[in-house]
Amino acid sequence: MSQVIKLSSPATSEFWPIPILFEDSHLLALDKPAGLPVSPDRRAPARANLMDLLHRDLTREASWVKERGLVYLTNTHRLDFEAGGVLLLAKDKPALTALAAQFGAERPVQLFLALVRGAATSPAFHCEAALAPHPLRPGYTRVHPRNGRPARTEFSVLESFRGFLLLECRPLTARPHQIRAHLRHLRLPLVGDDLYGGPPLLLSALKPVYRLKPGREEKPLLARPALHALEMVIRPPGAADPVTIRAPWPKDLSVAVKYLRRYAAA
């Protein structure tokens, strides 16, 4: 069977070859590309989204659908459209129900990589702050102790740089934009996350001698939120043991960390 699902959006002239990270009779895990929303965005209805593209292929029985005999497919959890990495899909409704119980158990199921601005006083820390949608900013989550829903994220420092940290993030709850909102609350905004106060990463800000050719405009090393769904540990329906699903680092994050190691080593 094919190990890559090829999706396209003629209306927006976009194309995505999406690797399959894990598959059994009940589940399908994809390496979702950063910038591709999982579901329709009410604020940008013309933007292509993963579930509509997958359901279109289900309806027309694309080759990857026929070889699997698929008639049902839905996402089991959220993943910000700006982030890429492990996205788990259920092939039937019983599997969706079983996975919902695991995601709602308030234990770490997902592991994210995050590149943030700032410094840490401890190699491991956490944020336990209730989160709520902002009443005046659609799509924005804020800390609100009185009206928010309980949320907890655990963080570990993988690498320290001058002015930056590479973190492992383990959300124990699943609130919208939880990691991004908690990092902002801790004054450690994600690189490239202008929604939550994190400017893009520029090579000119790292390299002591940086020259740009006349007439050229510098492109950021990272212009999107530096968040990646690296790993998921789940117990597939009917399985005796849990499985670990991992997504490779995206190229832009790998390049950014390479330059930080070279020019901003702690």
C-alpha positions, 0 to 999 in steps of 0.5 A: 500500500502507498505510504504517502497520500497525495492531496491537491487543491486546484482552487488554491494551486496547492499540493501536499504529499503527506507521509503516513507515520502509522497505520493499522485496521482502526487508525491512520497517523499522518505527518500533517504539513505546517500551514494546512488546517485540519478542519474548515476555518470560519475566518478563512473559508476559502482556505483548503483544509485537510479533512475536506481534502481527505473526504473528497478522496473518500467520496471519489474513491481515490486509489489510496482509499480503495486499496484500504477499503476506507469508508470513514475517516476523522481526526481524533484531536486538535492540531493548530494549522500553523503546526505540523507533525503527528495527526491521528485519524480514526477509521471507524467510530468505535476507534474514535470513541476509544481514542477520545477517552485516552486524550481526555485522561489528563496524562501526557499523550502528545509531545511537542517541540517548541523554539521560544524566545527567552531564558529558563531558570529551571531545566523543567517547569510547568504552567497550570493556568486556566484558558478561555477564548478572548471575547474580542479577538476571534481565534485567540486564547488567553489566561483567565483564572475565573472564566477559563477551563483548567489547563496544564502543560509541562516543559523540559529544556532540550537546549539553551541558546543566547536568548532562545530555548528549545523545549519539549512540551507535554500538554496534559489537557487539550485546550485550543492554542494551549501551548502557545497561550501558556508560553506567552503567559510564561513570557516565553513566546514561540519564535514566529508566532506573531499572534502571541507576541513571538517575532520571526527568527532572522539570520541577520540577528544571529550572524555577526557579519551578515550581508544581504545582496542589494535589492534583496529582502531577507527571509526569516529562518522561521516565519511561522510559529515554531511548534511541531507535534513530534510524538504521540503515545497511544494504545490502539483499540484492541492492542495489548501495548501502547505504540509510539508514533513520531514525526521527523523534524520539519526542515525550517525548524532544523535549519533554525536550530542549526544556525542557533547552535552555530551563532548563539550557543549558550 
